Amino acid sequence: MKKVTITIETDYIPAMALLKLAGVTGTGGQAGYEIESGLVSLDGTVIHEKRKKVYPGQVLTVGKEWQILVNKGNTRHED
């Protein structure tokens, strides 16, 4: 599983934007499809809202391929 840490300066980031920012998808349309298909979970719970608010400290998982941790700040780090 690829683990990515995304650091944001805002209070939250919409799930669809997070998938694009992390490099999981190339477009918002692809991100929306992944979410609506039930492939994305937030802290272990499947989400279907494209604009679901993801806050620092939460983990977004896409299938068994990606795990995205959200931090507060403005840098990106990949493991």
DSSP file (Angstrom, degrees, kcal/mol; ACC not computed):
  #  RESIDUE AA STRUCTURE BP1 BP2  ACC     N-H-->O    O-->H-N    N-H-->O    O-->H-N    TCO  KAPPA ALPHA  PHI   PSI    X-CA   Y-CA   Z-CA
    1    1 A M              0   0    0      0, 0.0     2,-0.5     0, 0.0    65,-0.2   0.000 360.0 360.0 360.0 133.2    0.0    0.0    0.0
    2    2 A K  E     -a   66   0A   0     63,-3.1    65,-2.3    76,-0.0     2,-0.5  -0.728 360.0-156.2 -84.9 127.5    1.3    3.4   -0.9
    3    3 A K  E     +a   67   0A   0     -2,-0.5    76,-2.2    63,-0.2     2,-0.4  -0.913  13.3 179.8-109.8 128.6    1.2    5.8    2.0
    4    4 A V  E     -aB  68  78A   0     63,-2.8    65,-2.7    -2,-0.5     2,-0.5  -0.984  16.3-152.7-128.5 136.6    1.1    9.6    1.4
    5    5 A T  E     -aB  69  77A   0     72,-2.8    72,-2.2    -2,-0.4     2,-0.5  -0.953  12.5-168.3-109.1 123.9    1.0   12.4    4.0
    6    6 A I  E     -aB  70  76A   0     63,-3.1    65,-2.9    -2,-0.5     2,-0.5  -0.945   5.7-156.8-112.2 128.3   -0.6   15.6    2.8
    7    7 A T  E     -a   71   0A   0     68,-1.8     2,-0.3    -2,-0.5    65,-0.2  -0.915  12.6-168.5-108.1 128.4   -0.3   18.7    4.9
    8    8 A I  E     -a   72   0A   0     63,-3.0    65,-4.1    -2,-0.5    66,-0.1  -0.821  25.1-152.1-116.8 154.5   -2.9   21.4    4.5
    9    9 A E  S    S+     0   0    0     -2,-0.3    65,-0.1    63,-0.2    -1,-0.1   0.614  77.5  76.9 -95.0 -16.9   -3.1   25.0    5.7
   10   10 A T  S    S-     0   0    0     63,-0.1    63,-0.2     2,-0.1    -2,-0.1  -0.316  94.3-106.1 -88.3 173.8   -6.9   25.1    5.8
   11   11 A D  S    S-     0   0    0      1,-0.1     2,-0.3    -2,-0.1    -1,-0.1   0.818  96.9  -8.4 -69.8 -30.7   -9.2   23.6    8.4
   12   12 A Y        -     0   0    0     43,-0.2    43,-0.2    41,-0.0    -1,-0.1  -0.946  59.5-138.3-155.0 171.2  -10.2   20.7    6.1
   13   13 A I  E     -F   54   0B   0     41,-2.0    41,-2.1    -2,-0.3     2,-0.1  -0.997  31.1-110.5-137.8 136.1  -10.0   19.5    2.5
   14   14 A P  E  >  -F   53   0B   0      0, 0.0     4,-2.3     0, 0.0     3,-0.3  -0.388  29.1-121.3 -63.8 142.8  -12.8   18.0    0.4
   15   15 A A  H  > S+     0   0    0     37,-2.1     4,-2.1     1,-0.2    36,-0.2   0.872 111.7  53.2 -53.7 -42.6  -12.2   14.3   -0.3
   16   16 A M  H  > S+     0   0    0     34,-2.2     4,-1.6     1,-0.2    -1,-0.2   0.910 110.4  46.6 -62.0 -43.3  -12.3   14.8   -4.0
   17   17 A A  H  > S+     0   0    0     -3,-0.3     4,-2.8    33,-0.2    -1,-0.2   0.859 109.4  55.7 -66.8 -35.4   -9.6   17.5   -3.9
   18   18 A L  H  X S+     0   0    0     -4,-2.3     4,-2.4     2,-0.2     6,-0.3   0.899 104.5  52.1 -65.0 -41.0   -7.5   15.3   -1.6
   19   19 A L  H  X>S+     0   0    0     -4,-2.1     5,-1.9     2,-0.2     6,-1.2   0.901 113.4  44.6 -62.0 -40.6   -7.5   12.5   -4.0
   20   20 A K  H ><5S+     0   0    0     -4,-1.6     3,-1.0     4,-0.2    -2,-0.2   0.935 113.5  49.6 -67.6 -46.2   -6.3   14.8   -6.8
   21   21 A L  H 3<5S+     0   0    0     -4,-2.8    -2,-0.2     1,-0.3    -1,-0.2   0.862 109.9  51.1 -62.0 -37.7   -3.7   16.5   -4.5
   22   22 A A  H 3<5S-     0   0    0     -4,-2.4    -1,-0.3    -5,-0.2    -2,-0.2   0.610 114.9-115.9 -76.9 -11.7   -2.3   13.2   -3.4
   23   23 A G  T <<5S+     0   0    0     -3,-1.0    -3,-0.2    -4,-0.5    -2,-0.1   0.625  80.4 124.4  86.6  13.0   -1.9   12.0   -7.0
   24   24 A V  S   <S+     0   0    0     -5,-1.9     2,-0.3    -6,-0.3    -4,-0.2   0.896  81.3  17.2 -71.0 -40.4   -4.4    9.2   -6.7
   25   25 A T        -     0   0    0     -6,-1.2    -2,-0.3     1,-0.1    -1,-0.1  -0.901  64.9-142.7-128.7 159.5   -6.4   10.5   -9.6
   26   26 A G  S    S+     0   0    0     -2,-0.3     2,-0.3    -3,-0.1    -1,-0.1   0.701  82.4  30.5 -93.1 -22.1   -5.6   13.0  -12.3
   27   27 A T  S  > S-     0   0    0      1,-0.1     4,-1.9    -8,-0.0     5,-0.1  -0.891  75.9-116.7-135.2 163.7   -9.0   14.7  -12.5
   28   28 A G  H  > S+     0   0    0     -2,-0.3     4,-2.8     1,-0.2     5,-0.2   0.843 115.2  58.4 -65.9 -33.6  -11.9   15.6  -10.3
   29   29 A G  H  > S+     0   0    0      2,-0.2     4,-2.1     1,-0.2    -1,-0.2   0.914 106.9  46.2 -62.5 -43.6  -14.1   13.3  -12.4
   30   30 A Q  H  > S+     0   0    0      2,-0.2     4,-2.3     1,-0.2    -1,-0.2   0.905 112.6  50.9 -65.2 -41.0  -12.0   10.3  -11.7
   31   31 A A  H  X S+     0   0    0     -4,-1.9     4,-2.1     1,-0.2    -2,-0.2   0.925 109.9  49.9 -62.5 -44.8  -11.9   11.2   -8.0
   32   32 A G  H  X S+     0   0    0     -4,-2.8     4,-2.9     1,-0.2     5,-0.2   0.893 109.4  51.8 -60.5 -40.7  -15.7   11.5   -7.9
   33   33 A Y  H  X S+     0   0    0     -4,-2.1     4,-1.9     2,-0.2    -1,-0.2   0.922 108.4  50.8 -62.3 -45.3  -16.0    8.1   -9.6
   34   34 A E  H  <>S+     0   0    0     -4,-2.3     5,-2.0     2,-0.2     6,-0.4   0.912 115.1  43.6 -58.8 -43.2  -13.7    6.5   -7.0
   35   35 A I  H ><5S+     0   0    0     -4,-2.1     3,-1.8     1,-0.2     5,-0.3   0.949 114.0  48.0 -69.4 -49.6  -15.8    7.9   -4.2
   36   36 A E  H 3<5S+     0   0    0     -4,-2.9    -1,-0.2     1,-0.3    -2,-0.2   0.758 105.5  61.0 -64.5 -24.3  -19.2    7.2   -5.7
   37   37 A S  T 3<5S-     0   0    0     -4,-1.9    -1,-0.3    -5,-0.2    -2,-0.2   0.507 115.4-114.0 -80.7  -4.3  -18.1    3.6   -6.4
   38   38 A G  T < 5S+     0   0    0     -3,-1.8    -3,-0.2     9,-0.3    -2,-0.1   0.722  82.3 122.3  81.3  20.9  -17.6    3.0   -2.7
   39   39 A L      < +     0   0    0     -5,-2.0    24,-2.6    -6,-0.2     2,-0.4   0.503  56.3  75.9 -92.1  -5.2  -13.8    2.5   -3.1
   40   40 A V  E     -C   62   0A   0      7,-0.4     7,-2.5    -6,-0.4     2,-0.4  -0.899  56.7-175.4-115.4 134.1  -12.9    5.3   -0.6
   41   41 A S  E     -CD  61  46A   0     20,-2.7    20,-3.0    -2,-0.4     2,-0.5  -0.953  15.8-148.9-127.0 150.3  -13.1    5.2    3.2
   42   42 A L  E >  S-CD  60  45A   0      3,-2.9     3,-1.6    -2,-0.4    18,-0.2  -0.968  85.6 -19.7-118.2 115.3  -12.4    7.8    5.8
   43   43 A D  T 3  S-     0   0    0     16,-3.1    -1,-0.2    -2,-0.5    17,-0.1   0.863 132.3 -47.8  52.1  39.2  -11.1    6.5    9.1
   44   44 A G  T 3  S+     0   0    0     15,-0.3     2,-0.5     1,-0.2    -1,-0.3   0.388 117.3 108.8  89.2  -3.4  -12.4    3.0    8.1
   45   45 A T  E <  S-D   42   0A   0     -3,-1.6    -3,-2.9     0, 0.0    -1,-0.2  -0.932  71.6-120.1-111.5 125.9  -15.9    4.1    7.0
   46   46 A V  E     -D   41   0A   0     -2,-0.5     2,-0.3    -5,-0.3    -5,-0.3  -0.367  31.3-157.6 -62.5 135.2  -16.8    4.0    3.3
   47   47 A I        -     0   0    0     -7,-2.5    -7,-0.4     1,-0.1    -9,-0.3  -0.844  24.8-179.4-114.5 154.0  -17.8    7.5    2.1
   48   48 A H        +     0   0    0     -2,-0.3     2,-0.6   -10,-0.1    -1,-0.1   0.318  55.6 102.0-128.4   0.8  -20.0    8.4   -0.9
   49   49 A E    >   -     0   0    0      1,-0.2     3,-1.5   -14,-0.1   -34,-0.2  -0.801  56.4-157.9 -92.0 118.7  -19.9   12.2   -0.6
   50   50 A K  T 3  S+     0   0    0     -2,-0.6   -34,-2.2     1,-0.3   -33,-0.2   0.824  95.1  43.6 -64.0 -31.3  -17.4   13.8   -3.1
   51   51 A R  T 3  S+     0   0    0    -36,-0.2    -1,-0.3   -37,-0.2     3,-0.0   0.098  79.2 149.9-103.7  22.8  -17.1   16.9   -1.0
   52   52 A K    <   -     0   0    0     -3,-1.5   -37,-2.1   -38,-0.1     2,-0.4  -0.328  52.8-114.9 -54.7 131.4  -16.8   15.1    2.4
   53   53 A K  E     -F   14   0B   0    -39,-0.2     2,-0.5   -38,-0.1    -1,-0.1  -0.585  28.4-162.9 -76.4 126.3  -14.7   17.2    4.7
   54   54 A V  E     -F   13   0B   0    -41,-2.1   -41,-2.0    -2,-0.4     3,-0.1  -0.956  10.5-160.4-112.1 121.8  -11.4   15.6    5.6
   55   55 A Y    >   -     0   0    0     -2,-0.5     3,-2.1   -43,-0.2    15,-0.3  -0.629  32.4 -81.3-101.8 156.8   -9.7   17.1    8.7
   56   56 A P  T 3  S+     0   0    0      0, 0.0    15,-0.3     0, 0.0    -1,-0.1  -0.288 118.4  34.4 -53.1 138.0   -6.1   17.0    9.9
   57   57 A G  T 3  S+     0   0    0     13,-3.8     2,-0.2     1,-0.4    14,-0.1   0.216  95.3 112.1  97.1 -13.1   -5.5   13.7   11.7
   58   58 A Q    <   -     0   0    0     -3,-2.1    12,-2.1    12,-0.2     2,-0.5  -0.575  57.8-140.6 -92.7 158.6   -7.9   11.7    9.5
   59   59 A V  E     - E   0  69A   0     10,-0.2   -16,-3.1    -2,-0.2     2,-0.5  -0.977   7.2-160.4-123.0 126.7   -6.9    9.0    7.1
   60   60 A L  E     -CE  42  68A   0      8,-2.8     8,-3.4    -2,-0.5     2,-0.4  -0.912  12.2-165.1-103.7 128.6   -8.4    8.5    3.7
   61   61 A T  E     -CE  41  67A   0    -20,-3.0   -20,-2.7    -2,-0.5     2,-0.6  -0.945  10.4-160.3-119.3 136.3   -8.0    5.0    2.1
   62   62 A V  E >>  -CE  40  66A   0      4,-2.0     4,-1.9    -2,-0.4     3,-1.7  -0.935  60.6 -61.7-117.2 107.5   -8.5    4.1   -1.5
   63   63 A G  T 34 S-     0   0    0    -24,-2.6   -22,-0.1    -2,-0.6    -1,-0.0  -0.264  95.8 -49.4  54.0-137.8   -9.0    0.4   -1.9
   64   64 A K  T 34 S+     0   0    0     -3,-0.1    -1,-0.2     1,-0.1     3,-0.1   0.133 131.9  71.8-110.9  16.8   -5.9   -1.5   -0.8
   65   65 A E  T <4 S+     0   0    0     -3,-1.7   -63,-3.1     1,-0.2     2,-0.4   0.795  93.9  36.1-102.7 -34.7   -3.6    0.7   -2.8
   66   66 A W  E  <  -aE   2  62A   0     -4,-1.9    -4,-2.0   -65,-0.2     2,-0.4  -0.949  45.9-177.0-130.3 142.4   -3.5    4.1   -1.1
   67   67 A Q  E     -aE   3  61A   0    -65,-2.3   -63,-2.8    -2,-0.4     2,-0.5  -0.971  13.9-168.3-134.2 121.5   -3.5    5.5    2.4
   68   68 A I  E     -aE   4  60A   0     -8,-3.4    -8,-2.8    -2,-0.4     2,-0.4  -0.942   3.2-164.0-117.9 118.0   -3.5    9.3    2.7
   69   69 A L  E     -aE   5  59A   0    -65,-2.7   -63,-3.1    -2,-0.5     2,-0.5  -0.843  12.5-144.6 -99.1 135.7   -2.9   10.9    6.1
   70   70 A V  E     +a    6   0A   0    -12,-2.1   -13,-3.8    -2,-0.4     2,-0.2  -0.887  21.5 175.9-105.5 127.4   -3.9   14.6    6.5
   71   71 A N  E     -a    7   0A   0    -65,-2.9   -63,-3.0    -2,-0.5     2,-0.4  -0.739  34.1-104.3-118.7 169.5   -1.7   16.9    8.6
   72   72 A K  E    S+a    8   0A   0    -65,-0.2     2,-0.3    -2,-0.2   -63,-0.2  -0.847  82.5  49.3 -96.6 131.5   -1.9   20.7    9.3
   73   73 A G  S    S-     0   0    0    -65,-4.1   -63,-0.1    -2,-0.4   -67,-0.0  -0.997  92.2 -77.2 143.2-142.9    0.8   22.9    7.5
   74   74 A N  S    S+     0   0    0     -2,-0.3     2,-0.3   -66,-0.1   -66,-0.1   0.071  80.8  94.8-151.6  38.4    1.9   23.1    3.8
   75   75 A T        -     0   0    0    -67,-0.1   -68,-1.8     2,-0.0     2,-0.4  -0.830  53.7-138.1-126.4 167.8    4.2   20.2    2.7
   76   76 A R  E     -B    6   0A   0     -2,-0.3     2,-0.4   -70,-0.2   -70,-0.2  -0.982  18.9-178.2-126.1 136.6    3.9   16.9    1.0
   77   77 A H  E     -B    5   0A   0    -72,-2.2   -72,-2.8    -2,-0.4     2,-0.4  -0.998   7.5-162.0-138.3 133.1    5.7   13.7    2.0
   78   78 A E  E      B    4   0A   0     -2,-0.4   -74,-0.2   -74,-0.2    -2,-0.0  -0.909 360.0 360.0-114.4 143.0    5.7   10.2    0.5
   79   79 A D              0   0    0    -76,-2.2   -75,-0.1    -2,-0.4    -1,-0.1   0.362 360.0 360.0-102.9 360.0    6.8    6.9    2.1
